[in-house]
Amino acid sequence: MLTTAALGSWYLAQQGTTADTETTALESPNRGYYLKSARILGTGPDGGLLYEIQAKHAEQLGDEEIAFTDVLINYSPASDVPWIVSADSALISQGEKLVRLSGHVRALSNEGFSGNDTEIRTQYLELDPERYVAETDQRVQIRIGFRSLTATGMLASLNENRLELKSNVNGKFVP
């Protein structure tokens, strides 16, 4: 009789654990999708390829945002915008065209400003890939050929190779 009671209590304990596990699994929040080696293609008004976003990981955050890590953004050769932008991470919100890049952001062009090799470095940059506009209010380091500049804040038109520095501009020019 003692053995029957022990087996019965063990059986009931196992049933409760299984039911709790099933309830927890059903109640867990929907975390969206997660991609490895993600590749997102952006198209222009004519439907042709305009740019490509490559990332090591992409993850949906709620219903409104997508987070990327180890990001690389290339414009298509047809767009005639010779810029490559990389960053540690990026965030795209639903309904926005901006790509908010952060962490070791670097924009490179071999035909950049004044037709020279150009490199832009900052910790945060907002890129509107459809309008070819990059902007930040953070500290920026810019190298154009052998010249180097630092500033706080920048607005760049990548397709027109035009750059506007906002404040605290310092430069070093080698003849």
N, C-alpha and C positions, 0 to 999 in steps of 0.2 A: 504494500500500500504506500509505503514511503517512497519507493522507486517510482511508482505511478505518479505521485504528486510532484516529484522532482522533474520527471519528463514533461508533465503537463505545464509546469511553470516555465521550463526552458522553452517549450514550443510557443507559449504565449508571449514570452519576451522576444523571441525571434520575429514573430508576426508584427509586433509594435515597431521594431527597428525597420523592417521592410516598408511598412506604411509611412513612417517618418521620412525615409529616404525618398520614396516616390513623391511625397508631398513637396519636399524641398526641391527636387528636380523640376517639378511642374511650376513652382513659384519663382524660379530663378529668372532674373531680368534678361531680356533679349539684348545681346551685346552687339548686334549687327554683324558685319562681315570683317574678315581679316585676310589680307593677301600678302604673299611673299613674292618678291620680284615683280612688283606692279608696274604696269605701263599704261598710262592714260594719254589718249590722243585728243588734242584740241583742234577744232576745225574753224575755218574762217567763214565769212558770210556766203561764199560761193560753195561751201561744203568741202573744199580741199583741205588737206593737212596743213595746219598752221604751226603747231608746236607739239612737243612730246614731253611728258613728265615720266621719268623713271624713278623708282624708289625701291629700296630694299624691302620695306614693309609699308602697307597701307591698312588703316583700321578705321572703321566707321565709329564715330563717337556720337551716340544718341541718334537722332534723326536728322541732325542739322550739319554735322561736320565730318570731314575726313582728315585724319592725321597721317602724315608720311614721315619716314625716316630715311636718311641717306639719299637725298633728293638730287636729281640732275634734270635740268630743263634745257632742251635744245629746240631752236626754231628750225623749221623745215628749210631745205635749200631754196625752194620756190619762193619763200617769204623774203629772201635777200636780207635777212637780219643775222649777221655773223656773231651772235652772242650765245654763250653757254653759261648757265647759272647753276651753281651748286650750293647746298646747305645741309646742315645736320638734320633739320626737320622742316616740315611745312604743314600748313593748315589751310584747308579750303572749306568755306561755309556754303551751305545750300543757298542758291539765289544770288551769290556774289561771284564776280569774275576775278577777284583778287586772289593771288596765292601769297599767303603770309609766310615768309621764309625766316628762319631763325637759327642761330648757332653757326659760326664760321661761314657766313654767306660770302660767296665769291662769284663775281661776274667777269668773264674773260672774252676778249675779242681780238683777233689778229688784224682787224680792219677798224678798230675803234675810233675814238675821238682824234681828230687831226690826221686820220689815216694811219696811226701808229698802233702797235700792240698796246692794249689797254686792260687794266685789271682794277676792279672795284672790290673793296673788302669792307664788311660791316657785320654787326651781330644781328641786325634785323632789317628786313627789306620787304616792302609790299610791291608785288609785281602784277601788273595787269597785262597778261600776255597777248590779249587781243588788240590792245591799244599800244603795245610795245613800250609801256611806261613803267619805270622803276622809281620808287620813292622811299625815303626814310627820314626820320628826325634824329636818328642815332649818329654817333661818330662814324665817319667814313674815311677810309684811306684809298687814295686813287693814284695809280701809276699810269702815266701816258708816255710811252717811250722811255726816255731817261729822266723825265720830270716826275716829281711826286708831290701830292697835295694831301692835306688832311682838312677836314671840315666837320661841322656839326650840321647834319641834314643835307639832303641832296634830292634833286628831281632830274631824272635822265630820260630822254627820249631815245630808245635804242635803235629805232629804224631811221632816225634823222641824225644820229651821232651828235646829239646836243646834250649838254650837261649844265645844270644850274646848282651851284653850291649855296646853301642858305645862310650860314654864319660861321664865325671863328675859322676863317680860311687861313691856312699856313701852307707855304710851298717851298720847294727846293728845285731849282732849275740849273741844269748843267749845260754850259754852252756847246 
